[in-house]
C-alpha cells in the first residue's frame, strides 16, 4: 500500500493532474474527496475551482445561443466555437438547442 501512495505523489501524477485541471477545471464535493487517496485529496483541496454562478452561466449560455442563431456562415460558427481558451459553453448551447427546437443542427456535429 505504501508503495502505491508514493507513486501517486510523484511529479508525473501531479503533472497529469495539473494538465487535467488546465483543460477541464472541476471540483469534487468534500464527501467525495474523503474517498480519494490522501495525495489526490490534498491535490484537489489545494487546487479547488471556484463554483460557477448559475445566473452568470445562464446569461453566458443565452448570449452564445443568440450568437449561434444569428450566424449564417457555417465556417464562422465553427471558428467562433473553436477558439482555444474561451469558456466551454458549446455543449450548453447544444443542450439548449435540443430543449428549444427538439433537434441538433448538423453544423454542431462538425
C-alpha positions in Angstrom: 0.0 0.0 0.0 2.8 2.4 0.9 4.5 2.0 -2.5 1.3 2.8 -4.4 0.8 6.0 -2.5 4.4 7.0 -3.1 4.0 6.6 -6.8 0.9 8.8 -6.8 2.9 11.6 -5.1 5.5 11.6 -7.9 5.8 14.5 -10.3 4.3 12.5 -13.2 1.0 12.3 -11.3 1.0 16.0 -10.3 1.8 17.0 -13.9 -1.0 14.9 -15.2 -3.5 16.3 -12.6 -2.3 19.9 -13.4 -2.9 19.2 -17.2 -6.4 17.8 -16.5 -7.2 20.8 -14.3 -6.0 23.3 -17.0 -8.1 21.6 -19.7 -11.2 20.7 -17.7 -11.3 22.7 -14.4 -13.5 20.9 -12.0 -14.1 20.3 -8.3 -15.2 17.5 -6.0 -17.6 17.5 -3.1 -15.9 17.1 0.3 -17.6 13.8 0.9 -16.3 12.5 -2.4 -12.7 13.8 -1.6 -12.8 11.8 1.6 -12.9 8.6 -0.5 -9.8 9.6 -2.6 -6.3 8.5 -1.7 -4.6 11.2 0.6 -2.4 12.5 -2.2 -5.3 13.1 -4.6 -7.5 14.6 -1.8 -4.7 17.0 -0.9 -4.2 18.0 -4.6 -7.8 18.8 -5.2 -8.1 20.6 -1.8 -5.2 22.8 -2.9 -6.3 23.3 -6.5 -10.0 23.9 -6.0 -12.0 25.7 -8.6 -14.5 28.4 -7.8 -18.1 27.4 -8.2 -19.8 28.9 -11.1 -22.5 31.5 -10.5 -25.6 29.9 -12.1 -27.1 33.2 -13.2 -23.9 34.3 -14.9 -23.6 30.9 -16.6 -27.2 31.1 -17.8 -26.6 34.6 -19.2 -23.5 33.4 -21.0 -25.3 30.4 -22.5 -28.2 32.6 -23.6 -25.7 35.0 -25.3 -23.9 32.2 -27.1 -27.2 30.7 -28.2 -28.1 34.1 -29.7 -24.7 34.2 -31.4 -25.3 30.7 -32.8 -28.8 31.7 -34.0 -27.6 34.9 -35.6 -24.7 33.4 -37.6 -25.4 32.2 -41.1 -22.0 31.2 -42.3 -21.0 27.6 -41.2 -17.3 28.5 -41.2 -17.9 31.5 -38.9 -19.9 29.3 -36.5 -17.2 26.6 -36.4 -14.5 29.3 -35.9 -16.4 31.0 -33.1 -16.9 27.9 -31.1 -13.3 26.6 -31.7 -11.3 29.4 -30.2 -8.9 28.0 -27.6 -9.2 29.4 -24.1 -12.8 30.5 -24.4 -15.4 29.3 -21.9 -16.6 25.7 -22.7 -20.2 26.7 -23.4 -20.7 24.8 -26.7 -22.3 21.7 -25.0 -24.6 24.0 -23.1 -25.6 25.7 -26.4 -26.3 22.2 -27.9 -28.4 21.2 -24.9 -30.4 24.5 -25.2 -30.8 23.8 -28.9 -32.3 20.4 -28.1 -34.6 21.8 -25.4 -35.9 24.6 -27.7 -36.0 23.0 -31.1 -36.1 19.3 -30.3 -33.2 18.8 -32.7 -29.5 19.4 -33.2 -28.2 21.4 -36.1 -26.0 19.4 -38.4 -23.3 22.1 -38.0 -22.9 21.1 -34.3 -21.5 17.7 -35.4 -18.7 19.4 -37.2 
